[in-house]
Amino acid sequence: MFGGIHWCCPWLPLFVMAETSTEPAVPRDRPVEVLDVRELSPPGPLKETLELLTELPEETVLVQLNDRAPQFLYPKLDDRGYTYVTATDPGPTFLGVQTDGAVVSAIWVTDL
């Protein structure tokens, strides 16, 4: 557990991890926006993610593809009231998104 609701498990795919744990399940009935920040150096991923979250409709789940777990992003998400989960080995796809070996974080507003 890190900074609230973060859960990271390298050996369970993201879709299984939320369904088999006490951690929040990623909403599957919402629109999905993908942000690939694997090519950005810090603090680029943090900045791009926070900027995009302010522009997205509240019902959208943001799926961030990164080359590492976004440790510095978690406290900022907590401060803003977002729910999130991160998987370092999510499998080949998540919510229809090709992961290509990325670390995947799903971020969403819990209470709509």
LINJO-V198509 format. One record per pair of residues at least 4 apart in sequence whose C-alpha atoms are under 8 Angstrom apart, sorted by the first residue. I is the first residue (numbers start at 1). J is the second residue. D is the distance in whole Angstrom. If there is no record, write none. Layout:
BEGIN
i	j	d
I	J	D
I	J	D
END
This chain:
BEGIN
i	j	d
1	5	7
1	6	6
1	7	6
2	6	5
2	7	7
2	74	8
3	74	6
3	75	6
3	78	7
4	75	8
4	78	7
5	23	7
5	24	8
5	83	7
5	84	7
5	85	7
6	74	7
6	84	6
6	85	5
6	86	7
7	23	7
7	85	6
7	86	6
7	87	8
8	85	7
8	86	5
8	87	5
8	88	7
9	17	8
9	86	8
9	87	6
9	88	7
9	89	8
10	87	6
10	88	5
10	89	5
10	90	8
11	88	8
11	89	6
12	16	6
12	17	6
12	87	8
12	89	7
12	90	7
13	17	6
13	87	7
13	89	6
13	90	4
13	91	6
14	18	6
14	85	8
14	86	7
14	87	5
14	89	8
14	90	5
14	91	8
14	94	7
14	104	8
15	19	7
15	26	8
15	90	8
15	94	7
16	20	6
17	21	6
17	23	8
18	22	7
18	23	6
18	24	6
18	25	4
18	26	7
19	25	6
24	83	8
24	84	8
24	85	8
26	84	8
26	85	8
26	106	7
27	61	7
28	95	7
30	59	6
30	60	6
30	61	7
31	59	7
31	60	5
31	61	6
32	60	6
32	61	5
32	62	6
32	63	7
32	95	8
33	60	7
33	61	6
33	62	5
33	63	6
34	62	6
34	63	5
34	64	6
34	65	7
34	97	8
35	49	7
35	62	7
35	63	6
35	64	5
35	65	6
36	64	6
36	65	5
36	66	6
37	44	8
37	45	5
37	48	8
37	64	7
37	65	6
37	66	5
37	67	8
38	45	8
38	65	6
38	66	4
38	67	5
38	102	8
40	44	5
40	45	6
41	45	7
42	46	7
43	47	6
44	48	6
45	49	6
45	66	8
45	70	8
46	50	6
46	70	7
46	72	7
46	73	6
47	51	6
48	52	6
49	53	6
49	64	8
50	54	7
51	55	7
52	56	6
53	62	7
56	60	7
58	108	8
58	109	6
58	112	7
59	108	7
59	109	7
59	112	7
60	108	7
60	109	8
61	106	7
61	107	6
61	108	5
61	109	8
62	105	8
62	106	6
62	107	5
62	108	6
63	104	7
63	105	6
63	106	5
63	107	6
64	104	6
64	105	5
64	106	6
64	107	8
65	99	7
65	102	6
65	103	6
65	104	5
65	105	7
66	70	8
66	102	6
66	103	5
66	104	6
66	105	8
67	102	6
67	103	6
68	88	8
68	102	8
68	103	6
69	86	7
69	88	7
69	103	6
69	104	8
69	105	8
70	74	7
72	76	7
73	77	6
74	78	6
75	79	6
76	80	6
77	81	6
77	82	5
77	83	7
78	82	6
78	83	7
81	109	7
82	107	7
82	108	6
82	109	5
82	110	7
83	107	6
83	108	5
83	109	6
83	110	6
84	105	7
84	106	5
84	107	4
84	108	6
85	105	6
85	106	6
85	107	7
86	103	7
86	104	6
86	105	4
86	106	6
87	103	6
87	104	5
87	105	6
88	102	7
88	103	4
88	104	6
89	101	7
89	102	7
89	103	6
89	104	8
90	94	7
90	99	7
90	101	8
90	102	8
90	103	7
90	104	7
91	99	7
91	101	8
92	98	6
92	99	5
92	100	6
92	101	7
93	97	5
93	98	5
93	99	5
93	100	8
94	98	7
94	99	7
99	103	8
99	104	7
END
